[in-house]
Amino acid sequence: MIVILTLEIGTQLWPTLRDDLAYQRLLILNGEWFRLLSAGLTHTNLYHALLNLGALFIISQTYPKQTEGWKSVAILMYLIATSSLLVLTLYPNIDWFVGISGALHGFLIWLAINDWKQHRWLNSTVIAVVIAKVVWEQFFGGSSATSGLIGARVLIEGHMAGAICALVSAPLAVLFLRNSPEK
């Protein structure tokens, strides 16, 4: 998680990087595929970055063993890229965004699915709450208070995309790891 924190601080110190790294639909469709990943590594302002880093901190404290090391960073990067790709595919009206919140919704679901056998009730509750939040947002929109704080509309479509990516990918990863040969 130190890698994510370092990248976040860097983009806050050099705000011109935001537009160079942001999800910009037309630029992605013209070959700048790196933006599917880099958009999650920058934010609209310091409050936006702190909100997302705070959420990442809470997630890492909730699942400390699962968020150690390079595998958790790889999973989070995967969720940033795939949720951005899903936004590109499903929401052609979204031209620009930054932030990691969609991937964080997916990351929390991924970790709960991965840890499900250890704490079934707790992880079932976590998954249900994240799904309920995402569905609620689809009907009632994102928080206006959060929107005011970050200086942009809350990208609820990204939250949905992150949740979908995790709900599809995490069970497949668990099955693959369970059926892979022992080393």
N, C-alpha and C positions, 0 to 999 in steps of 0.2 A: 504494500500500500504506500510505501515511501516513494515509489516511482510515480504514482498518481499524484501524490502531494507535491512533489518536485515540479512536475509538469504544470500543475495548477498554479503554483506560485510564479513560475516563469511566465505564463501567459498573463498573469495579473500585473507583473512588473513591466511587460512590454505589450500594452493594450493593442498596438497595431497588428499584433499576431492574430487577434480574434478574427478579423475578416479574412486573413490569410489561411486560417484553419477551419472556419465555420462551414457548416453544411450549407451549401448553396446549390440548389437543385440543378440549375443550368450548367454550372461548372462541373458538377459530378457527371452529368450526362455527356459532357464534352471531354471526359476522360480523367478528371481529377478525383479518382476513386479514393485517394488518401483521406478526403474530407469525410468519408463515412466513419472513419475512426477519429480523426483529429477534432471533429466537432464536439465530441464528448470531453475533450481535454481543455476546453476553454469555456468561459462563461460571460454573461452580459456585464457583470460587475463583481465587486468583492463580496457583496451580500449573497449573490447567486453561488459563487464558489464556496463560501463558508457554509451555506445551507447544504450543498451537495457533499462537501467534505465532512460536515457534521453527521449527515446520514451515513456516509461510508464508515465513519468512526463508530457509530452505534451498531451498525451491521457487524463490523469487525470485533466488537466487544461481545456481541450476541453469539457469534460463531468464531471464537478465537482460533481454534485449531484449523478450521477450514480456510481461514483467510491469511494463513502464514504462507510465505514462499511464493515462488514464481507461478505456480498453478492457478492460484486465485487471481493474480494479475492477468494471466492469459485468459481465464474465464471472463473476467470483467471486460477485457479488450474485445474478446469475441462478442460479448453481448452489446457493447457499444457499436461495433461494426454491423452486426446482424440486425439490431433494432433500427439503426439508421437506414440500412438497406430495405427493411420492411416499410419504414416511413416513405422512402423513395418510391416503393412499389405501390403501396396502398393509398397514399395521400399526395396526389400530384399537385394539389393546391398549396402545399407547404414548400415555400421557396427558400427559407433561411431559418436556421436555429443553431444554438449552442447549448451545451450542458450535458450532464451525465445522468440526470434523474431517470430517464427511461431505462437505461441500463441498470441503474440501482434497483429499480422495481424488479427487474428480471434477476439481478444478482441475489436479492433476498429470497426470491422464489427458488432459484437454483440451489442455494445453500440449504434451504428447508427441505427440498426434495432429496438432496444428497444425504442429509442427516435424519431423514424421516424414520428410519428403522430404530435409531437411538432414542428419539423423543417424539413418538408418533402424535400424541395429543398436541404438544407445543407446536410442532412443525405443521400439522394440519391447520391449526389456528392461524399461524403466520401466513400460510398460503391463502386461506380463506379471507383473511383481513386485506391482504394485498389485492386479491381479485375483487373483493367488494369495493375497495377504494377506487380501483381503476374503472369498474362498471359505474360507480356513482359519478365519477368525473365525466363519463361519456354522456350522462343524462343532465348533469347540473353544472358542468364546467369546472375549471380549476379555481383555486383560491384567489380571490381578488386581492387579498392582503399580500399573498406571495407574489402575485403579478406586480403589484406596486413596488414591492421591495426589490425585485430583480430587474425592474424596468422593462419587462416584456411579458407577453402572454405565456402562461404556463402551457407547455406543449403536452397536453393530455394524450394526444395521439402517440407521442413517444413513450409515455408510460404504458399505454396499451401494447405497443410494439415490443417493448422490453419484456413485459409479462408473457406475451405470446411466445416470444423466442425462447424464454426459459421453460415455459410449460411444454414446449415441443422438444427442445434440445436436452434438457436435464434428464428426463426419464430415459432417453436414448443413450446418453452418456453412462448412466447408472447400469443399464442393461449391457452395454458394450464392456464396461469395466468388470462386471460380474462374470461375463462369458469369455473374457480374454485369458490366455494361458498365463499361468504363474511364472514369475521369473526366478 
